[in-house]
Amino acid sequence: MEETPRQNPRKKSPPIDLGKYAGMGFQMAAIIGLGTFAGIKSDRYLGLTKVPVFTLTLALLSVFGAMYFFIKDFLKKK
């Protein structure tokens, strides 16, 4: 009797993992980019050219937000 090779149901194929992490990277880049863009536009609108307060604040907040979504999504999908 020949045994058929069994596939491990827990093991995921690499292309699925690659797509998942690439999607997370694009999501992080979009969040950070939009936050920074909104900060730049806010500073220009309010005339804050010496110290770009909104650009710095929104860029930092968007980095923290992107990391939060990345960690939340990473832990959920495992």
PyMOL Python script that loads the backbone (N, CA, C, O; Angstrom):
from pymol import cmd

cmd.read_pdbstr("""\
ATOM      1  N   MET A   1       0.825  -1.177   0.000  1.00  0.00           N
ATOM      2  CA  MET A   1       0.000   0.000   0.000  1.00  0.00           C
ATOM      3  C   MET A   1       0.873   1.245   0.000  1.00  0.00           C
ATOM      4  O   MET A   1       1.831   1.366   0.763  1.00  0.00           O
ATOM      5  N   GLU A   2       0.513   2.144  -0.866  1.00  0.00           N
ATOM      6  CA  GLU A   2       1.268   3.382  -0.945  1.00  0.00           C
ATOM      7  C   GLU A   2       0.608   4.443  -0.076  1.00  0.00           C
ATOM      8  O   GLU A   2      -0.614   4.588  -0.051  1.00  0.00           O
ATOM      9  N   GLU A   3       1.445   5.171   0.627  1.00  0.00           N
ATOM     10  CA  GLU A   3       0.924   6.254   1.450  1.00  0.00           C
ATOM     11  C   GLU A   3       1.008   7.556   0.665  1.00  0.00           C
ATOM     12  O   GLU A   3       2.022   7.849   0.032  1.00  0.00           O
ATOM     13  N   THR A   4      -0.044   8.314   0.714  1.00  0.00           N
ATOM     14  CA  THR A   4      -0.009   9.619   0.066  1.00  0.00           C
ATOM     15  C   THR A   4       0.605  10.615   1.039  1.00  0.00           C
ATOM     16  O   THR A   4       0.357  10.544   2.243  1.00  0.00           O
ATOM     17  N   PRO A   5       1.398  11.537   0.526  1.00  0.00           N
ATOM     18  CA  PRO A   5       2.007  12.521   1.427  1.00  0.00           C
ATOM     19  C   PRO A   5       0.937  13.427   2.023  1.00  0.00           C
ATOM     20  O   PRO A   5       0.091  13.976   1.316  1.00  0.00           O
ATOM     21  N   ARG A   6       1.000  13.562   3.317  1.00  0.00           N
ATOM     22  CA  ARG A   6       0.036  14.415   4.015  1.00  0.00           C
ATOM     23  C   ARG A   6       0.579  15.832   4.114  1.00  0.00           C
ATOM     24  O   ARG A   6       1.766  16.061   4.350  1.00  0.00           O
ATOM     25  N   GLN A   7      -0.316  16.748   3.928  1.00  0.00           N
ATOM     26  CA  GLN A   7       0.079  18.140   4.061  1.00  0.00           C
ATOM     27  C   GLN A   7      -0.255  18.609   5.462  1.00  0.00           C
ATOM     28  O   GLN A   7      -1.294  18.271   6.029  1.00  0.00           O
ATOM     29  N   ASN A   8       0.644  19.385   5.994  1.00  0.00           N
ATOM     30  CA  ASN A   8       0.430  19.943   7.316  1.00  0.00           C
ATOM     31  C   ASN A   8      -0.580  21.088   7.195  1.00  0.00           C
ATOM     32  O   ASN A   8      -0.294  22.072   6.513  1.00  0.00           O
ATOM     33  N   PRO A   9      -1.762  20.991   7.841  1.00  0.00           N
ATOM     34  CA  PRO A   9      -2.768  22.057   7.682  1.00  0.00           C
ATOM     35  C   PRO A   9      -2.362  23.375   8.334  1.00  0.00           C
ATOM     36  O   PRO A   9      -2.925  24.419   8.004  1.00  0.00           O
ATOM     37  N   ARG A  10      -1.405  23.350   9.243  1.00  0.00           N
ATOM     38  CA  ARG A  10      -0.974  24.579   9.916  1.00  0.00           C
ATOM     39  C   ARG A  10       0.028  25.373   9.089  1.00  0.00           C
ATOM     40  O   ARG A  10       0.170  26.582   9.274  1.00  0.00           O
ATOM     41  N   LYS A  11       0.714  24.705   8.187  1.00  0.00           N
ATOM     42  CA  LYS A  11       1.773  25.374   7.416  1.00  0.00           C
ATOM     43  C   LYS A  11       1.147  26.160   6.266  1.00  0.00           C
ATOM     44  O   LYS A  11       0.399  25.612   5.456  1.00  0.00           O
ATOM     45  N   LYS A  12       1.465  27.444   6.211  1.00  0.00           N
ATOM     46  CA  LYS A  12       0.959  28.298   5.146  1.00  0.00           C
ATOM     47  C   LYS A  12       1.996  28.365   4.033  1.00  0.00           C
ATOM     48  O   LYS A  12       3.195  28.198   4.257  1.00  0.00           O
ATOM     49  N   SER A  13       1.503  28.611   2.849  1.00  0.00           N
ATOM     50  CA  SER A  13       2.434  28.721   1.732  1.00  0.00           C
ATOM     51  C   SER A  13       3.079  30.110   1.731  1.00  0.00           C
ATOM     52  O   SER A  13       2.437  31.084   2.123  1.00  0.00           O
ATOM     53  N   PRO A  14       4.321  30.213   1.303  1.00  0.00           N
ATOM     54  CA  PRO A  14       5.033  31.504   1.325  1.00  0.00           C
ATOM     55  C   PRO A  14       4.376  32.627   0.529  1.00  0.00           C
ATOM     56  O   PRO A  14       4.420  33.768   0.989  1.00  0.00           O
ATOM     57  N   PRO A  15       3.764  32.380  -0.644  1.00  0.00           N
ATOM     58  CA  PRO A  15       3.157  33.517  -1.355  1.00  0.00           C
ATOM     59  C   PRO A  15       2.040  34.201  -0.571  1.00  0.00           C
ATOM     60  O   PRO A  15       1.875  35.417  -0.679  1.00  0.00           O
ATOM     61  N   ILE A  16       1.276  33.455   0.209  1.00  0.00           N
ATOM     62  CA  ILE A  16       0.217  34.064   1.003  1.00  0.00           C
ATOM     63  C   ILE A  16       0.824  34.961   2.076  1.00  0.00           C
ATOM     64  O   ILE A  16       0.346  36.073   2.300  1.00  0.00           O
ATOM     65  N   ASP A  17       1.879  34.481   2.742  1.00  0.00           N
ATOM     66  CA  ASP A  17       2.541  35.284   3.765  1.00  0.00           C
ATOM     67  C   ASP A  17       3.165  36.533   3.154  1.00  0.00           C
ATOM     68  O   ASP A  17       3.089  37.616   3.733  1.00  0.00           O
ATOM     69  N   LEU A  18       3.776  36.383   1.994  1.00  0.00           N
ATOM     70  CA  LEU A  18       4.401  37.527   1.335  1.00  0.00           C
ATOM     71  C   LEU A  18       3.371  38.592   0.992  1.00  0.00           C
ATOM     72  O   LEU A  18       3.616  39.781   1.198  1.00  0.00           O
ATOM     73  N   GLY A  19       2.238  38.183   0.480  1.00  0.00           N
ATOM     74  CA  GLY A  19       1.179  39.140   0.148  1.00  0.00           C
ATOM     75  C   GLY A  19       0.618  39.822   1.370  1.00  0.00           C
ATOM     76  O   GLY A  19       0.305  41.012   1.339  1.00  0.00           O
ATOM     77  N   LYS A  20       0.486  39.062   2.461  1.00  0.00           N
ATOM     78  CA  LYS A  20      -0.053  39.631   3.693  1.00  0.00           C
ATOM     79  C   LYS A  20       0.875  40.718   4.234  1.00  0.00           C
ATOM     80  O   LYS A  20       0.418  41.798   4.608  1.00  0.00           O
ATOM     81  N   TYR A  21       2.160  40.434   4.275  1.00  0.00           N
ATOM     82  CA  TYR A  21       3.106  41.407   4.826  1.00  0.00           C
ATOM     83  C   TYR A  21       3.341  42.577   3.880  1.00  0.00           C
ATOM     84  O   TYR A  21       3.582  43.697   4.330  1.00  0.00           O
ATOM     85  N   ALA A  22       3.274  42.332   2.592  1.00  0.00           N
ATOM     86  CA  ALA A  22       3.399  43.438   1.641  1.00  0.00           C
ATOM     87  C   ALA A  22       2.199  44.375   1.771  1.00  0.00           C
ATOM     88  O   ALA A  22       2.346  45.595   1.693  1.00  0.00           O
ATOM     89  N   GLY A  23       1.027  43.807   1.967  1.00  0.00           N
ATOM     90  CA  GLY A  23      -0.172  44.625   2.173  1.00  0.00           C
ATOM     91  C   GLY A  23      -0.076  45.458   3.436  1.00  0.00           C
ATOM     92  O   GLY A  23      -0.500  46.614   3.461  1.00  0.00           O
ATOM     93  N   MET A  24       0.482  44.869   4.487  1.00  0.00           N
ATOM     94  CA  MET A  24       0.671  45.622   5.731  1.00  0.00           C
ATOM     95  C   MET A  24       1.651  46.768   5.527  1.00  0.00           C
ATOM     96  O   MET A  24       1.459  47.856   6.070  1.00  0.00           O
ATOM     97  N   GLY A  25       2.691  46.531   4.752  1.00  0.00           N
ATOM     98  CA  GLY A  25       3.669  47.582   4.475  1.00  0.00           C
ATOM     99  C   GLY A  25       3.060  48.741   3.702  1.00  0.00           C
ATOM    100  O   GLY A  25       3.317  49.905   4.008  1.00  0.00           O
ATOM    101  N   PHE A  26       2.250  48.417   2.699  1.00  0.00           N
ATOM    102  CA  PHE A  26       1.586  49.474   1.934  1.00  0.00           C
ATOM    103  C   PHE A  26       0.594  50.233   2.802  1.00  0.00           C
ATOM    104  O   PHE A  26       0.441  51.446   2.654  1.00  0.00           O
ATOM    105  N   GLN A  27      -0.080  49.533   3.704  1.00  0.00           N
ATOM    106  CA  GLN A  27      -1.020  50.194   4.613  1.00  0.00           C
ATOM    107  C   GLN A  27      -0.280  51.146   5.538  1.00  0.00           C
ATOM    108  O   GLN A  27      -0.740  52.265   5.768  1.00  0.00           O
ATOM    109  N   MET A  28       0.853  50.721   6.070  1.00  0.00           N
ATOM    110  CA  MET A  28       1.640  51.590   6.947  1.00  0.00           C
ATOM    111  C   MET A  28       2.134  52.814   6.193  1.00  0.00           C
ATOM    112  O   MET A  28       2.066  53.932   6.704  1.00  0.00           O
ATOM    113  N   ALA A  29       2.630  52.605   4.977  1.00  0.00           N
ATOM    114  CA  ALA A  29       3.125  53.728   4.178  1.00  0.00           C
ATOM    115  C   ALA A  29       2.006  54.719   3.862  1.00  0.00           C
ATOM    116  O   ALA A  29       2.227  55.930   3.864  1.00  0.00           O
ATOM    117  N   ALA A  30       0.821  54.211   3.594  1.00  0.00           N
ATOM    118  CA  ALA A  30      -0.308  55.094   3.279  1.00  0.00           C
ATOM    119  C   ALA A  30      -0.723  55.915   4.497  1.00  0.00           C
ATOM    120  O   ALA A  30      -1.003  57.107   4.376  1.00  0.00           O
ATOM    121  N   ILE A  31      -0.763  55.285   5.665  1.00  0.00           N
ATOM    122  CA  ILE A  31      -1.153  56.002   6.885  1.00  0.00           C
ATOM    123  C   ILE A  31      -0.150  57.106   7.202  1.00  0.00           C
ATOM    124  O   ILE A  31      -0.535  58.236   7.502  1.00  0.00           O
ATOM    125  N   ILE A  32       1.143  56.771   7.135  1.00  0.00           N
ATOM    126  CA  ILE A  32       2.186  57.749   7.442  1.00  0.00           C
ATOM    127  C   ILE A  32       2.201  58.859   6.392  1.00  0.00           C
ATOM    128  O   ILE A  32       2.349  60.033   6.730  1.00  0.00           O
ATOM    129  N   GLY A  33       2.051  58.494   5.139  1.00  0.00           N
ATOM    130  CA  GLY A  33       2.043  59.487   4.069  1.00  0.00           C
ATOM    131  C   GLY A  33       0.870  60.450   4.176  1.00  0.00           C
ATOM    132  O   GLY A  33       1.034  61.657   3.998  1.00  0.00           O
ATOM    133  N   LEU A  34      -0.305  59.923   4.465  1.00  0.00           N
ATOM    134  CA  LEU A  34      -1.476  60.796   4.594  1.00  0.00           C
ATOM    135  C   LEU A  34      -1.371  61.709   5.810  1.00  0.00           C
ATOM    136  O   LEU A  34      -1.765  62.873   5.748  1.00  0.00           O
ATOM    137  N   GLY A  35      -0.843  61.189   6.910  1.00  0.00           N
ATOM    138  CA  GLY A  35      -0.669  62.025   8.096  1.00  0.00           C
ATOM    139  C   GLY A  35       0.313  63.157   7.857  1.00  0.00           C
ATOM    140  O   GLY A  35       0.073  64.295   8.261  1.00  0.00           O
ATOM    141  N   THR A  36       1.412  62.841   7.204  1.00  0.00           N
ATOM    142  CA  THR A  36       2.414  63.864   6.908  1.00  0.00           C
ATOM    143  C   THR A  36       1.878  64.891   5.912  1.00  0.00           C
ATOM    144  O   THR A  36       2.109  66.090   6.063  1.00  0.00           O
ATOM    145  N   PHE A  37       1.167  64.415   4.901  1.00  0.00           N
ATOM    146  CA  PHE A  37       0.574  65.318   3.906  1.00  0.00           C
ATOM    147  C   PHE A  37      -0.424  66.272   4.561  1.00  0.00           C
ATOM    148  O   PHE A  37      -0.441  67.465   4.258  1.00  0.00           O
ATOM    149  N   ALA A  38      -1.253  65.740   5.457  1.00  0.00           N
ATOM    150  CA  ALA A  38      -2.219  66.588   6.155  1.00  0.00           C
ATOM    151  C   ALA A  38      -1.508  67.616   7.038  1.00  0.00           C
ATOM    152  O   ALA A  38      -1.969  68.751   7.158  1.00  0.00           O
ATOM    153  N   GLY A  39      -0.395  67.228   7.653  1.00  0.00           N
ATOM    154  CA  GLY A  39       0.367  68.169   8.466  1.00  0.00           C
ATOM    155  C   GLY A  39       0.984  69.282   7.637  1.00  0.00           C
ATOM    156  O   GLY A  39       0.979  70.443   8.045  1.00  0.00           O
ATOM    157  N   ILE A  40       1.512  68.933   6.484  1.00  0.00           N
ATOM    158  CA  ILE A  40       2.113  69.938   5.597  1.00  0.00           C
ATOM    159  C   ILE A  40       1.047  70.930   5.124  1.00  0.00           C
ATOM    160  O   ILE A  40       1.259  72.142   5.139  1.00  0.00           O
ATOM    161  N   LYS A  41      -0.093  70.398   4.707  1.00  0.00           N
ATOM    162  CA  LYS A  41      -1.174  71.276   4.241  1.00  0.00           C
ATOM    163  C   LYS A  41      -1.680  72.177   5.363  1.00  0.00           C
ATOM    164  O   LYS A  41      -1.981  73.348   5.128  1.00  0.00           O
ATOM    165  N   SER A  42      -1.777  71.638   6.588  1.00  0.00           N
ATOM    166  CA  SER A  42      -2.231  72.445   7.726  1.00  0.00           C
ATOM    167  C   SER A  42      -1.249  73.563   8.048  1.00  0.00           C
ATOM    168  O   SER A  42      -1.656  74.690   8.327  1.00  0.00           O
ATOM    169  N   ASP A  43       0.044  73.253   8.009  1.00  0.00           N
ATOM    170  CA  ASP A  43       1.054  74.278   8.280  1.00  0.00           C
ATOM    171  C   ASP A  43       1.041  75.371   7.221  1.00  0.00           C
ATOM    172  O   ASP A  43       1.180  76.551   7.543  1.00  0.00           O
ATOM    173  N   ARG A  44       0.876  74.988   5.971  1.00  0.00           N
ATOM    174  CA  ARG A  44       0.816  76.000   4.908  1.00  0.00           C
ATOM    175  C   ARG A  44      -0.427  76.867   5.045  1.00  0.00           C
ATOM    176  O   ARG A  44      -0.367  78.080   4.846  1.00  0.00           O
ATOM    177  N   TYR A  45      -1.546  76.253   5.383  1.00  0.00           N
ATOM    178  CA  TYR A  45      -2.803  76.996   5.524  1.00  0.00           C
ATOM    179  C   TYR A  45      -2.726  78.001   6.664  1.00  0.00           C
ATOM    180  O   TYR A  45      -3.231  79.118   6.548  1.00  0.00           O
ATOM    181  N   LEU A  46      -2.093  77.604   7.771  1.00  0.00           N
ATOM    182  CA  LEU A  46      -1.995  78.482   8.927  1.00  0.00           C
ATOM    183  C   LEU A  46      -0.765  79.386   8.899  1.00  0.00           C
ATOM    184  O   LEU A  46      -0.608  80.242   9.770  1.00  0.00           O
ATOM    185  N   GLY A  47       0.097  79.207   7.921  1.00  0.00           N
ATOM    186  CA  GLY A  47       1.265  80.061   7.781  1.00  0.00           C
ATOM    187  C   GLY A  47       2.388  79.762   8.766  1.00  0.00           C
ATOM    188  O   GLY A  47       3.174  80.652   9.093  1.00  0.00           O
ATOM    189  N   LEU A  48       2.472  78.554   9.230  1.00  0.00           N
ATOM    190  CA  LEU A  48       3.538  78.158  10.163  1.00  0.00           C
ATOM    191  C   LEU A  48       4.731  77.643   9.357  1.00  0.00           C
ATOM    192  O   LEU A  48       4.848  76.448   9.083  1.00  0.00           O
ATOM    193  N   THR A  49       5.605  78.566   8.987  1.00  0.00           N
ATOM    194  CA  THR A  49       6.737  78.176   8.151  1.00  0.00           C
ATOM    195  C   THR A  49       8.024  77.972   8.940  1.00  0.00           C
ATOM    196  O   THR A  49       8.867  77.169   8.541  1.00  0.00           O
ATOM    197  N   LYS A  50       8.191  78.681  10.049  1.00  0.00           N
ATOM    198  CA  LYS A  50       9.420  78.530  10.836  1.00  0.00           C
ATOM    199  C   LYS A  50       9.482  77.178  11.527  1.00  0.00           C
ATOM    200  O   LYS A  50      10.464  76.447  11.401  1.00  0.00           O
ATOM    201  N   VAL A  51       8.435  76.857  12.251  1.00  0.00           N
ATOM    202  CA  VAL A  51       8.376  75.583  12.972  1.00  0.00           C
ATOM    203  C   VAL A  51       7.127  74.837  12.493  1.00  0.00           C
ATOM    204  O   VAL A  51       6.009  75.232  12.825  1.00  0.00           O
ATOM    205  N   PRO A  52       7.305  73.771  11.721  1.00  0.00           N
ATOM    206  CA  PRO A  52       6.142  73.037  11.196  1.00  0.00           C
ATOM    207  C   PRO A  52       5.508  72.134  12.258  1.00  0.00           C
ATOM    208  O   PRO A  52       5.731  70.924  12.274  1.00  0.00           O
ATOM    209  N   VAL A  53       4.731  72.734  13.127  1.00  0.00           N
ATOM    210  CA  VAL A  53       4.160  72.039  14.282  1.00  0.00           C
ATOM    211  C   VAL A  53       3.233  70.905  13.847  1.00  0.00           C
ATOM    212  O   VAL A  53       3.353  69.780  14.333  1.00  0.00           O
ATOM    213  N   PHE A  54       2.319  71.199  12.939  1.00  0.00           N
ATOM    214  CA  PHE A  54       1.353  70.180  12.534  1.00  0.00           C
ATOM    215  C   PHE A  54       2.016  69.056  11.740  1.00  0.00           C
ATOM    216  O   PHE A  54       1.610  67.899  11.855  1.00  0.00           O
ATOM    217  N   THR A  55       3.017  69.377  10.945  1.00  0.00           N
ATOM    218  CA  THR A  55       3.718  68.339  10.201  1.00  0.00           C
ATOM    219  C   THR A  55       4.402  67.369  11.159  1.00  0.00           C
ATOM    220  O   THR A  55       4.282  66.154  11.003  1.00  0.00           O
ATOM    221  N   LEU A  56       5.109  67.894  12.135  1.00  0.00           N
ATOM    222  CA  LEU A  56       5.789  67.025  13.095  1.00  0.00           C
ATOM    223  C   LEU A  56       4.801  66.225  13.933  1.00  0.00           C
ATOM    224  O   LEU A  56       4.985  65.026  14.146  1.00  0.00           O
ATOM    225  N   THR A  57       3.763  66.887  14.403  1.00  0.00           N
ATOM    226  CA  THR A  57       2.787  66.215  15.268  1.00  0.00           C
ATOM    227  C   THR A  57       2.030  65.121  14.523  1.00  0.00           C
ATOM    228  O   THR A  57       1.923  63.993  15.003  1.00  0.00           O
ATOM    229  N   LEU A  58       1.507  65.460  13.352  1.00  0.00           N
ATOM    230  CA  LEU A  58       0.730  64.473  12.605  1.00  0.00           C
ATOM    231  C   LEU A  58       1.604  63.347  12.052  1.00  0.00           C
ATOM    232  O   LEU A  58       1.144  62.211  11.930  1.00  0.00           O
ATOM    233  N   ALA A  59       2.850  63.649  11.718  1.00  0.00           N
ATOM    234  CA  ALA A  59       3.749  62.586  11.256  1.00  0.00           C
ATOM    235  C   ALA A  59       4.023  61.588  12.380  1.00  0.00           C
ATOM    236  O   ALA A  59       3.996  60.377  12.161  1.00  0.00           O
ATOM    237  N   LEU A  60       4.287  62.099  13.577  1.00  0.00           N
ATOM    238  CA  LEU A  60       4.530  61.193  14.716  1.00  0.00           C
ATOM    239  C   LEU A  60       3.274  60.408  15.086  1.00  0.00           C
ATOM    240  O   LEU A  60       3.349  59.209  15.355  1.00  0.00           O
ATOM    241  N   LEU A  61       2.131  61.071  15.102  1.00  0.00           N
ATOM    242  CA  LEU A  61       0.893  60.369  15.412  1.00  0.00           C
ATOM    243  C   LEU A  61       0.565  59.298  14.372  1.00  0.00           C
ATOM    244  O   LEU A  61       0.062  58.227  14.713  1.00  0.00           O
ATOM    245  N   SER A  62       0.849  59.589  13.120  1.00  0.00           N
ATOM    246  CA  SER A  62       0.571  58.598  12.077  1.00  0.00           C
ATOM    247  C   SER A  62       1.535  57.409  12.162  1.00  0.00           C
ATOM    248  O   SER A  62       1.148  56.285  11.842  1.00  0.00           O
ATOM    249  N   VAL A  63       2.774  57.638  12.586  1.00  0.00           N
ATOM    250  CA  VAL A  63       3.703  56.512  12.786  1.00  0.00           C
ATOM    251  C   VAL A  63       3.193  55.620  13.907  1.00  0.00           C
ATOM    252  O   VAL A  63       3.179  54.397  13.765  1.00  0.00           O
ATOM    253  N   PHE A  64       2.771  56.216  15.020  1.00  0.00           N
ATOM    254  CA  PHE A  64       2.228  55.423  16.123  1.00  0.00           C
ATOM    255  C   PHE A  64       0.949  54.701  15.707  1.00  0.00           C
ATOM    256  O   PHE A  64       0.734  53.545  16.071  1.00  0.00           O
ATOM    257  N   GLY A  65       0.107  55.384  14.947  1.00  0.00           N
ATOM    258  CA  GLY A  65      -1.123  54.751  14.465  1.00  0.00           C
ATOM    259  C   GLY A  65      -0.838  53.593  13.524  1.00  0.00           C
ATOM    260  O   GLY A  65      -1.487  52.550  13.606  1.00  0.00           O
ATOM    261  N   ALA A  66       0.126  53.769  12.631  1.00  0.00           N
ATOM    262  CA  ALA A  66       0.486  52.696  11.704  1.00  0.00           C
ATOM    263  C   ALA A  66       1.049  51.497  12.454  1.00  0.00           C
ATOM    264  O   ALA A  66       0.735  50.353  12.126  1.00  0.00           O
ATOM    265  N   MET A  67       1.877  51.755  13.457  1.00  0.00           N
ATOM    266  CA  MET A  67       2.427  50.653  14.259  1.00  0.00           C
ATOM    267  C   MET A  67       1.312  49.938  15.030  1.00  0.00           C
ATOM    268  O   MET A  67       1.331  48.713  15.151  1.00  0.00           O
ATOM    269  N   TYR A  68       0.351  50.690  15.546  1.00  0.00           N
ATOM    270  CA  TYR A  68      -0.771  50.085  16.257  1.00  0.00           C
ATOM    271  C   TYR A  68      -1.549  49.154  15.336  1.00  0.00           C
ATOM    272  O   TYR A  68      -1.836  48.015  15.706  1.00  0.00           O
ATOM    273  N   PHE A  69      -1.897  49.632  14.128  1.00  0.00           N
ATOM    274  CA  PHE A  69      -2.638  48.797  13.188  1.00  0.00           C
ATOM    275  C   PHE A  69      -1.823  47.594  12.737  1.00  0.00           C
ATOM    276  O   PHE A  69      -2.376  46.510  12.551  1.00  0.00           O
ATOM    277  N   PHE A  70      -0.514  47.767  12.558  1.00  0.00           N
ATOM    278  CA  PHE A  70       0.340  46.659  12.146  1.00  0.00           C
ATOM    279  C   PHE A  70       0.365  45.573  13.217  1.00  0.00           C
ATOM    280  O   PHE A  70       0.193  44.393  12.912  1.00  0.00           O
ATOM    281  N   ILE A  71       0.578  45.966  14.459  1.00  0.00           N
ATOM    282  CA  ILE A  71       0.653  44.984  15.549  1.00  0.00           C
ATOM    283  C   ILE A  71      -0.702  44.309  15.755  1.00  0.00           C
ATOM    284  O   ILE A  71      -0.769  43.097  15.958  1.00  0.00           O
ATOM    285  N   LYS A  72      -1.778  45.089  15.704  1.00  0.00           N
ATOM    286  CA  LYS A  72      -3.115  44.531  15.878  1.00  0.00           C
ATOM    287  C   LYS A  72      -3.426  43.519  14.766  1.00  0.00           C
ATOM    288  O   LYS A  72      -3.956  42.442  15.035  1.00  0.00           O
ATOM    289  N   ASP A  73      -3.097  43.867  13.531  1.00  0.00           N
ATOM    290  CA  ASP A  73      -3.354  42.988  12.397  1.00  0.00           C
ATOM    291  C   ASP A  73      -2.447  41.763  12.435  1.00  0.00           C
ATOM    292  O   ASP A  73      -2.878  40.659  12.103  1.00  0.00           O
ATOM    293  N   PHE A  74      -1.196  41.953  12.837  1.00  0.00           N
ATOM    294  CA  PHE A  74      -0.241  40.842  12.904  1.00  0.00           C
ATOM    295  C   PHE A  74      -0.670  39.813  13.944  1.00  0.00           C
ATOM    296  O   PHE A  74      -0.606  38.612  13.684  1.00  0.00           O
ATOM    297  N   LEU A  75      -1.103  40.264  15.108  1.00  0.00           N
ATOM    298  CA  LEU A  75      -1.515  39.336  16.154  1.00  0.00           C
ATOM    299  C   LEU A  75      -2.832  38.648  15.831  1.00  0.00           C
ATOM    300  O   LEU A  75      -3.053  37.507  16.237  1.00  0.00           O
ATOM    301  N   LYS A  76      -3.701  39.331  15.110  1.00  0.00           N
ATOM    302  CA  LYS A  76      -5.001  38.761  14.754  1.00  0.00           C
ATOM    303  C   LYS A  76      -4.866  37.667  13.700  1.00  0.00           C
ATOM    304  O   LYS A  76      -5.580  36.666  13.761  1.00  0.00           O
ATOM    305  N   LYS A  77      -3.973  37.837  12.744  1.00  0.00           N
ATOM    306  CA  LYS A  77      -3.863  36.912  11.626  1.00  0.00           C
ATOM    307  C   LYS A  77      -3.023  35.685  11.914  1.00  0.00           C
ATOM    308  O   LYS A  77      -2.990  34.765  11.096  1.00  0.00           O
ATOM    309  N   LYS A  78      -2.351  35.639  13.037  1.00  0.00           N
ATOM    310  CA  LYS A  78      -1.511  34.476  13.335  1.00  0.00           C
ATOM    311  C   LYS A  78      -2.273  33.315  13.817  1.00  0.00           C
ATOM    312  O   LYS A  78      -1.689  32.270  14.105  1.00  0.00           O
TER     313      LYS A  78
END
""", "prot")
cmd.dss("prot")
cmd.show_as("cartoon", "prot")
cmd.util.cbc("prot")
cmd.orient("prot")
